[in-house]
């Protein structure tokens, strides 16, 4: 059963290219789908000038106010130095803030600002549109199976 309901569009001027053993490699097709997913998601989020990584950071902070930077980095699998740069950008935009932790004075408690909460609401609406497009492209049942399968990793 193919992953996508419709075959990917190929240029009419090119003959079909034999993929050889790639036709039997999950990684090749996962990467192909990942490119489509990210391009669509990036395009949709560009309306509010945030990246997929910034979206993930905002979502997790929004759901876990007071989370530390190290907890956030571990949760999202982001290198700590890269996370610090992301947080600086979000803070400069007035979307997040780092407050002294009431638990440990050496760490910061991350929070969304009022503007961050507003932007996150907009971002979640755009993300929902993206997911709807993905469900339409893949099919509801395949989408559900893929999501459940990939959650196991």
N, C-alpha and C positions, 0 to 999 in steps of 0.2 A: 504494500500500500504506500503510495508516494506521500511525502510529508505535506506538500502543498496541493491544494485542490486543482490548480491550474499549473501547467508547466511554465517555467520562467521564460519570459520573452527573449528571443534571440533576434539579432539583426537579420532582416530578410536577405541582405546581400551576402551573408556568410553561409557557407554550407555547415551542416551540423558537425561538430568536432567530437571525435571519439575521446571519451574521458578515460579509457582504459580501466585500470584497476580502481581509479577514483570513484567509479560508479558503484563500487562495493565498500566504500569507506565512509563510515558515519561522520568522522571528523570533517571531511570535505563538505558534506551537506550541512552539518551544524554551523560551520563557518559561513557558508553561503547564506543561510537563514539569518545568522547573527548580523551580517552586514546589512541585510534588508531591514531588520528590526532596528538597529542603531541608526541607520540613515533616516528612517521614518520618525523615530523618537527624537532625534536631534532636530529634524525639520520642525516638528510640532513644538518642541520646547523653545526653539529660537524666537517664537512670538513673545516670550517673556524673558529672553536673554539668560537662560540657565542651561547648563549641560546636564547630561544624564548623571554624572557623578555628583554634581551639586544637588540634583533632585534627590538622589539616594540619601545624601547627608541630611537634607532638610526633612525628608520623610522619617528617618530614624530618630533625629533629634526631636521632631514633633511628637513622635510616639513615646519618647523616653526622655522627657525633660530632666536635666540634671546629669545626664550621661557624661562620663569623662571622655577626653580625647582618645585615650588608649582603648577604652571600651568600644568607642565608635570605630576606630581604626581596625580593631580585631573583628568586629561584627561585619564590616563591609569588605574586609580583606584589602584595605588600602594602606600602603606604606605610610608610616607616621609623618615623614617629611612632606609627602604629597598632601596628606590630610591637613597639615598645618597651613599649607598654601591655599587649599580650598577654603578653610575656615577664615583665613585673612580676607580673601575675596568676598566671602559672604558677609563678614563683619563690616567691611568697607561699604557694602551696599545697604547696611543697616538691617540685615535679615537674621543674623544670629548674634549672640553675645556669649562671652566666656566670663562666668562669675566665679568668685572663690567658692570652693566646695565647703559645705558645712561639715562634711565627713573627714576630709583630709585637706589641710591647708596647702599642700604641695600640688594639688590638682585643680583643674577648672571644671565647673559644672556648665554644660552647654545648654543653651535655651534659644528658642526662636523669639524674635521680637514680634511686635504687633504686625509690622510690615512683612516679616518672615512668614507669619501665619497666613496673612492675606495672600502672599505670593504662592505659598504651598497649596492653598485651596485652588488657585488658578492652575497650578502645575498638575495637581491631581485630576482636574477636569480634562486637561490636555492628554495626560497619561491614559485616562479612561477612553478617550477617542482613539488613541494609538492601539490600546488593547482590543477595542471593538474592530478596528481594521485588521488586526492580526487574527482575531477569531474568524472574521469573514474570509480572509485569505486561506487559513489553514482548515477551517471547519470547527464547529463547536466541540464535537467529540474528540477530534484529534488534539485540539488545543488543551482540553482537560487532561487527556492522557499524557501529553508532553509535559504539562505543568507538574502533574503528579510524579512522573518519572524523574524529571530534573530536580525536583525538591529533594530526592533521595541522595543526590551527590553532595 
